[in-house]
Amino acid sequence: MPAGATDGGSAYASPEALAELGMSHAFGRLTGAGGQGFTVAGHVDTPAHLDFLQPLLIAPQGIPDRDRETELSLLVVVAERPDLVAPVADAITAMLAADDPGKVTVETSEELATLRAMVEGQLGSFGQALTAGIFGITGALTAAILYGIVMMRRKDYGRRRALGASQRLIVSLLLVQTLILALTGAFLGTCVSILVLGLSSDPLPPTTYLFSVGILSVAVAVLASLIPAIVASRREPIAELRVP
């Protein structure tokens, strides 16, 4: 530490600030214009909405005296939704209550926030359409596979009908079998998805989303099996028993 310099504590710099300071690693010593020294203890990742602050160096400041006025050069406020940008800007201006309003400049990114909301809405619509398409294809494949199974086992269903099984019993039997398989597949698929997302450190979707997707997948499978089940129940026992 240079003579006369005081220790100001630990500071954190963004990658842009480290490059500007000529530091290859986030470890070192800085001395301010007032002779106060700071130890660079690490780097900080700057959010996208704070890129205008680059290069960014965060250093601790002493607690100001309550009796002494301090100048505020920059105040960053983040709104949760695009429609709150304008009201929040008005509220901040009213709270500052500056003696000279000309010295206060309020800059908002309402247009950028609106654009971001539009992009998120379009991505959401695309995701919904993609999910609906996947469920539609899954339902068609389930119906085709179950219809093939019904045709392969038509002699077995004919025997059941000849032994007194009603059409409702045949339909219920196929629907229950499909329900059990769909529940098992939805449970295993959800567990594997959570495990993969957890291992890759990706954010997990809400529990309500996982539950809704599981219920929809099971419902699609059961509905898709309804037509093959009805076809199997309407087979004539005598005709099916003649099949070699």
Disulfide bonds with the S-S distance in Angstrom:
none
